């Protein structure tokens, strides 16, 4: 009887105890659909069109945390191009706003994830509010 009680307590803790730490903000980028879904505390808040890498370039797949953030940033590699509300997640790769909004919804970048400037500002604000440590960026095919 004692073993049954201990097993009950164990399984109750596993299935109903505190949840594993989840990110307060999660940006899910789907390269196939060229969309980003943004979740806050597990609830979807946004669904935005993006542009990821065009032919000849790559957008890295995987799960990342923001590393550096800049409200105003200009590319050092591509003609000083504006990258407003940049959230760098893997070396030189970032989620950022773009002036080329006509290309959103199709691959067009050198590897970064481009957003409408208003969407980039909203995501940037969420990450600032909740913190880089509480944010995940998931990129999948």
N, C-alpha and C positions, 0 to 999 in steps of 0.2 A: 504494500500500500504506500509505503514511504517513497519507493522508487517512482510510482505512478504520480504522486504529488510533485516530486522533483521534476519529472519530465513535463508535467503540466506547466509548472512555473517557468521552466526553460523555454518551452515553445511559446508561452504567452509573452515572454520578454523579447523573443526573436521576432514574432509577428506583430505584436502590439506595443512594444516598447518604443523608446525614442528612435526616430528615423535617422538614418545615416545623414550626415551633413550634406545638404544640397545647396547649390548656388541660389542666392536670392534672385539674381538676374542670369538668364540663360539665353544666349543668341544662337539660334540654330540656322545654319546656312546650308541650303540644299543646292548644290551646283547644277544638278539636272534641271531643276525648275527655276533657277535663278531667283530664289526667294529667301528671305530671312524672316523667321518667326522669333519674336521676343517674348519670353515668359518672365513674369515677376512672381516670386513665391509660388511657382508651379502653375500659374494661370496665364494663358496667352493674352498678351496686351496688344501686340502689333503683328502685322504680316506685310512686309515691304518687298518691293522688287530690288534686286541688286545686280551688279555686274561683277563677274569674277574673271579669271584669266582667259584671255583669247588664245587662239591657236598659237603654239610656239612658246607659251608661258604656262606656269602652273600656279594654282592656288593650293597651298598645302592642306591636306585632309588631316583631321584629328581633333583632339580636345585640348583647348588652350585656356590660359588665364591672361588677362591684360597685363602687359609689362610696363609700357610707358603710354602716357596720354598727353596730347597737346591740343589745346583749343584752336590754335592757328599753327599750321605746319606747311612747309613747302618742300617738295621732293628734291633731294640732293642728287638723285640719279636721273630724273626725267624732266629736264628743262624747267626746274623751279616751279613745277605745277602745284597749284594750291590743293591741299589735303585737309580741309577744315574738319575739326572735331575728330582727330585721328586717335585711334586706339590700337597701338601696336601689340601684336600677340605672338609673333615669331620672327625675331630678327627684324628685317626690313618690311615685313608684311603687316598690313594694318587694315582695319575697317575705318572708312572715312567718307566724308561727303565728296561730291564731284559736281563740277559745272556741266559735265556731259550727261545730263539727265535723259537725253533722247536715247541713250544706249542702255538705260536700265532695263533689266529683263532679258539681256543677252550678254554673252561673254564679250568683254571689251577691254579689260585691264591688263596690266603687266603682272598680275598675281594678287594684288590687293582686292579687297571687297569694297566696292563702291556703293554708296547710298545717295539718295536725294539729300541735299544739305539739311533740310528740316528733320529728316529721319535720323541722320547722323547726329544732329544736335540732341534729339530726344534720347538716343541710345547713350550718348556721352553723359547726359544729365543723370540717367538711371545708374550708370556705372559710378559716377561721382557720388551719388546719393547712397548707394549700397556698398561701395568699395570694390576695389580690384580683386581682393581676396574672396569676395562673395559673388564673383561673376565668372561664368564659363562661356567660352565660344566654341561651339561644335560645328565642324565643317565636314560634310559628307557628300558623297556622289549623289 
